[in-house]
């Protein structure tokens, strides 16, 4: 959603008193709209407050600092929700993997540039807080994939999938950020790679 349209909708929300969880969600969504287009250093606290339609004092009340808002956006973008998958257990492994990766690419596309930025943030900054978020997201994604394709949640399989996370993110950056790969190319490459990873266990 364009930032101007998002800000107008936020301002409309602010005419109604929100519960704390709803207000936090509103601030995170506004911040995500800014970070989807610009880097952390390029976004000021005043801009975050304006986009969310709140005062700087309210931002501090809910998050404490600009950095904590950024971490909340990164966590929210990486731990992206996805719609429930249909039962895939009757399908061959390759088709189960393909449908599962298509589901993950849908979620990545929904979050767009914010997801791409979050996926590479820890590698670029080396910050331990960001790295913990990325590690948590990689482990959660591994569990989701194993559950979706009907394989046991074993330490070995989860480790193999966590190790593949960098490849997934690199392909998504080529697709979403650089435009050098089409979605169908990314899906085909991920399916081939993950089938090999899972069958080699």
N, C-alpha and C positions, 0 to 999 in steps of 0.2 A: 504494500500500500504506500503511495506517495506520502512523504512526511507531512505536507500541508494538509492533506485529507485526514491523515491520522491525528494531527494536532486538533483539527476542528472537532473530530469525534470525541477526543479526550476532553476537550473543553466542555462539550455537552455533558459528558459523564460527571465532570466536576461540579455541575450545578446540583448534583445529588450526593448526599453524604454516603461514602463507601465504607464497607467493613475493611479492617486492616489487610486481610488477605487479598481482597479485590483491589485495594489501593496499591499494594506491592506489585500485583500483576500488571496493573495499569502502567506503573513506572517502568517495569522491566520491558513491556511491549514498546513503550515509547523509546526507551534506550536502544532496543534492538533495531528499531527503524533507523536510528542515527548510525549505529555501528555497522549496519548492513552496507552503508555507503562510505563511511569514513573510519579512520583509525582511532584508537583510544586517545592518542595525544591531540588529535584534531577536534575532539568534542569537549566543550567546556561544561562545567557543572551548571552554569547559567542556561546553556542550551538544553541540557537534559531536563532542567526544571521547566523551561518554557515548552518543550515538546510534550512533557507529561501534564502540563497545565497545573503545576503545583509550585510552591515556594521552595527555595533552596533549603530552608529550615526543615521542611517536610521531608525532603530527600535525605537529609542528615538523620532525621528521626527514624526513618525506616531502614536506612542502609549504612549510615555512619560516614561513608566517604564515596567519592567517585569510583575508586578502585573496587569497592564492594558491589557497586551497581554493575560494573563491568563483569566481575566474576559471576554475578547472578545471571547476567545475559549469556555468558559463555556456558554456564552449567545448564541453563534452560535450552540453549541451542543444541548442545551436544547430547543431552539426555532427552532427545526429541521424542515425543509420543508418536505412535503409529497406529493406524487402524488395525483391528483384529484380522488375522489371516484366516482363510478357510482351512478346513481339514485337508492336509496334503499327503497324509501317510499312504494313500493308495497309489501315489505317483512314483515314478522312478526318481532316484536321488538327484539326477541332473535337473529334472523339472522342478523338484522341490526347492533346490538351490536357486534356480532361475526366478521362480515366483517370489521367494523370500528376498532376493536382492532387488527385484523390481519394487517391492514394498518399501525397502530401505531407501532406494533412490527417490521414490515418491516423497518420503519424509525429508530427505536432503534437499530436494527441489523446493519444497514448501518453505524451508528456512533459508534457502538461497545463500546470499553472500554472508549473512551472519553465521551460518553453519560453516562455510568455508573458512572464514576468519577464525572462528573458534577452533576448528580442527587443526589449524597450523599454529595457533597462538603459543602453545607451550614450547614447541620446537624453536620458535623464533625468540621468545623471551627468556626461556629457561626458568621461569618462576615456578616455585614448588607448588603454590596454590593452584595455578593453572594446570600443572602436570598431574596433580591429584584428581582434578576434574576430568581430564582427558583419560587417565587410567581407569577411573570409575566408569566413564562412558564406554571405553573399549571392552571392559569386562561385562558390562550390562549387554552390550550389543552381541558379544560372543554367546552369552546365555540365551538371548532371544533367538539367534540363528539356530543354535542347537535344538531349542524347543520347537521351533517352526519346522525344521527338517526331520524331527523325530529321532534325534541321536542323543545318547546319554550325556549328561553334563559332567564329563570327566575332566580332571585337571589337564590331561594331555590335549584333549580336543579344544578346551578353552584357551590353552596357551597357543595352540596353532592359529586359532582365529584372532587372538589378540595380536599376534605377530603379523597377521595379514592386514590389520587395521590401517597401517601406514600406506599400503598399496591402495586400499579402498579410498582413503582420503586424497591420495595423489591423483587418482583417476577422476574423482569428483571435482578437484580443482581444475583439471584440464577441461572438464565438461562445463562446469558452472562459472568458472572465473575467466579462463582463457579462451573458451570456445573452440578448442582444437580437436575435441572429440564429441561425437554425437551421443545422445543418451543410449541408443541401441548398441553402439560400440562399447560403451562402458559396461552395459549389462552383459554383453557377450564375454568380455574379458574377465569380469568378476565371476561369472558362472563357471568358466573354464578353470580359473585359478582355484576357486573354493571347492569345486568337485575334486580336483587333484589333492588339495590339502586334506579334505575329509576322507578320501579313499585311501590315502597313504598312511592313515593312522593304524 
